[in-house]
């Protein structure tokens, strides 16, 4: 249900890639790990209940993980997302009965985060089924909710805060990283490098911190968009995430690989048609970035993540 996901080996251009299939998690992505890990702790500690609304700004998958947990535990969620995320993600959020706030795409994830902050501080107006920031009237969000908008303001609010919540990277340190390390040891394989895209930076920071402590020679690389705006959902927010800063400050990062949307989407379709593995957009960036890093440094093998599947992006892939 959560974690214990499969690993598949793919050989491309004489490079061996080990892909952890995180779309096998309950709601279809790696973010389910963090959502269930954090919210289960809070529920057991009595910090969230039926009178709480779980609030978060996200490019989709974290929100879906939260909404899945809330659906299972009869809780409420309020998810702020840029309006240009995939239609599949929006419909998935609706399916789990999440309350949605769609913010302008030109503001990116930073805009969704800013409007959420205003909501938490009671600094929004309700205008025509939208939340409008009292600080920036051009920043607004269309609300899609099965509840009256005024009722949303009355719940006890819990901010999931994936970009700053210490339990984010700790979840990956304790679960994802350990699963990767156990796989390496159990199968007696040599891994030259690990890398993945940066969304919150929680997975890369937590996994790298663990692997560097166990495998002294392993190289760590990040995958990031070349510029903003871009359409590589799940990575590259238009600000530097705190966990990513810490990764650099603690000297855990060896290199940053930068890619653009076109090459990532082109590689995705080619990869799926040749392997039969339905990788999502950020997974395409991870795999392409891995190949570039290995080739550049004349290395042979890398471990990376497949955070979600292509089925969350069908309407964006121009098939």
N, C-alpha and C positions, 0 to 999 in steps of 0.2 A: 504493500500500500504506500508506504513512505520509505525511501531508501532501498538498499540492497539491489540497485539497478544493475542491469547487464553491462558487460564490456564486450565490444567486438573489435577485432583487429582488421585493419584495412591496409594493404600495401599499395602505395602510389609513388610512381617515379623513384622506385628503389628506397622509399622511406616507409617505415612501419609506424602506423598511427593506431593508438588504442583509444577507442571512443566509448565514453560512459554514457549510456542511453537514458538520460534523465527524463525523457518524455514518458517513461514507464511509471512515474509517480502518479498519485491518485487523480489529480486534475490536469495532468499532462505536461508538467514542467519542473525544473529544478527548484523553482520558487516555492513549491509545495512543501519542501523540506523545512524551509525557514518559517513559513506561515504556520504549519502544524507544530513545529518545535516551540516557537514563541507563544502561540496562543494556548497551546495545551498547558504550558507552565503557568500562564496567567490565570487560566480557568481553575487549575488545581489550587492556586494561591488565593482564589476568590477575588481577584482584581478585575475580572470582567464577568458580567452576567447578562440576563435578559434585558436589563435596563441600560446596557452599554451599547454604544454604536462604535464599531471598529473603523477607524478612518485611515486612509492612506492615499498617497499620490504615487502613480506607477505607470509604466508603459504597457501594463496589462497582466503579465503573468503573476506578479506578486498579488495583485488584486484578485485574480482568479483563485489563487491558493487560499487567500483570506476568505473569499466568498464561499469556497468549498467547505472550509472548516466551520464557518458560520452556519451554513445550511445544515451540516451534520449535527451541530450543537444548539440549534434554535437561537442563534444570535443575529444581530443586525450588522451590516457593513455599509460603508459609504466610501466609494472609490472614485478618486479624481484622476482622469486620464486625458491626455491630449486627444483631440477629436480625430486625428489622422491615424490612430492605431488601427490594426486590421479589424475588418467587420466581424471576423470569426471570434476575436477576443471580446468585442463588445457583446456579441450574442451569447458567448459563454458566461460572461458576467451576469447578463440578464437571466440566463437559465438557472443560475445559482441564487437568483433573487437579490442580487446586490443592488444598492441604490447608487446611481452613477451621476457624475458631474463631468461633462465633456467641455474641456477648455480649448481655447484657440491654438491651432497647430503652430502658428508662427512664434508662440511663446515657448514651445517645447515642453519638456518635463519640468523645467524650472518654473513655468507658468502654472502648471497643475499644482506644484509644490507650494508656490506662493499663495494661490487661492485657498488651498487647504489650510495654510497657516492663518490666513485671515478668518476662515470659518471657525477654526479652533479658538481664536481670540474674539469671536463674536463681532467681527468687523466686515460683515457682508450684508448687503441689501438683498431682499427678494423682489425681483422684477420679472414679470412674464415668465414664470417657471424657470428662472435662472438665479444663480447667486452672482452678485456683482460686488467686486471689491470696493470698500469705502476709501481705500488709498489710491487705487488706480482704476478708473471707471472703464478703461479699455480691457481690463482683465475681468472676464466673466466666465461662467460655466453653465451650460444648459443642463438642468437636472432631470434625469429620467428615474422616477421613483414611484413605487406603489404606495408610498406614504405621503400625506400632506407635507409640504415643504416646511411649514412652521413646526410640525412635530419633530422633524429632523434636528431642529435646534434645541429640543428639550431633552434629548438623551444625554446621559453621562458619556462623555467622549473619551475614547482611548486612541491616541495617535500611535500607530504601529511603527512609524519612523524607521523604515528599513535602511536609510542612509546613515543613521547614527546609532541605531540599536545594537549594543555590543553582542546581543544574542545572535545577530545575523552571522557574523564571521565565526562565532563560537560553534554554531550549528554545523558549519562546514568543516571546522577543525575536528570536531568530535565524530562526525558521521561521514561526510563525503570523502575527506582526506584519508580517514582510516580505511575506508573501503578500497580506495585506490592503492594505498600502501599494502594492504593485505593481499590484493590481487597480484601486485608486483612480486611479493615474497612467495606467495603460494604457487605461482607459475614460474618462479625463478627466471624472470626476464630482466633485461637491462633497459632502463629508460633514461634517455639523455636530457629530456626537457619536459616541462609541463607549462601549459599556458592556456588562457581563455580570455574572452572579452570582458570589458569592465562596464558593469551597470552600476550597482552600488559599490562594487569592489569587494563585497563580502566573501564571495566564493573564492576569488583569486587570492585574497589576503589570508583567509583561513586555511585554504589548502596549501598555499605556498609556505606559510609559517610552519605547518606540520611537516611537509615533505623536506624542507630545508633542514629541519632538526633530525631527520632520519637518513636522508640521502645527501651527503655533503657535496657531491659533485653535480647534482641536478641543476639545470639551468631553468630559470623562470622568465617567461615573456608574457606581455599583455597584448591584447588586440583592441584597437581603438579606431574609430572613424577618422579619416583624413581631415574632415571639415564638418561644420554644422551650418545649415541643416543637412541631415542625411536621412536615410530610410532603412537603417540596420536596427530594427526594433530590438530593444532589450539591452543594448550597450550604447555607450557614448552620450550620456546626458550633457546638456550644454553648460556644465559646471564640473569642477573636479571633486569627485566624491571623497569624503574624509578617509575612508578605509584605503583608498588608492594612494592618498598622500602618505599614509602610514606605511604602506608597502614600500614606497620609495625611501622614506625616512629611515626605515629599519634595514635598508640595503638588501631587500629580498628580491628586487626586480633587476634582471639582467638586460632586458631590452623591451622596447615598445614597437609593435608592428602596426602600421597604419594602412587602412584599406578604404576604398570608396564603395558606395552603394552598388554601382553598376557591376564591378568585378565580383562582389560578393553574391549578388543575385544570379549572375551568369554562371558562376562556379556551382552554386546550389543546384541548378537544374541539370547541369552536366554530371555532377556527383550522384544525384539520385538516379538518373537514367542509367548509370553504369554500375551502381552498387545495390540498388533496391532499398537503401536506407533512407527513410523520409525525414531528413534533417530540416530544421527550421533555419531562419535567416541568420541568427547569431551563431548557430552551429556551423553554418557555411563559413562565416568569418573566422571562427576558431580553427577549422580544418585548413582553410587556405592560409591563415596566419602561421599555423604549425609547419606547413610545407615550406613556406618562405623562410621561416626561422631556421629550420633544419638545413635547408639548402645553403643559406648564407653562411652558416657556421660549420658546414661539412659534418653534420651529425646524422644519426640514423633513425632514432626513434623518439616519439613524443606521446604523451598522454594528454587528452583534452576532453572537453565536455560537449555533449549534445543537449543543450538546455531545454529544447522543446522540438516539436515536429513541424513539418511543412503544412500539416492540416490546419494550423492556426493562421496561415498566410495565403491560402489558395487564391483569394480575390486580389492579392497584391502581386502575384507572380507573373501575370501576363502570359498565361499558358495557352 
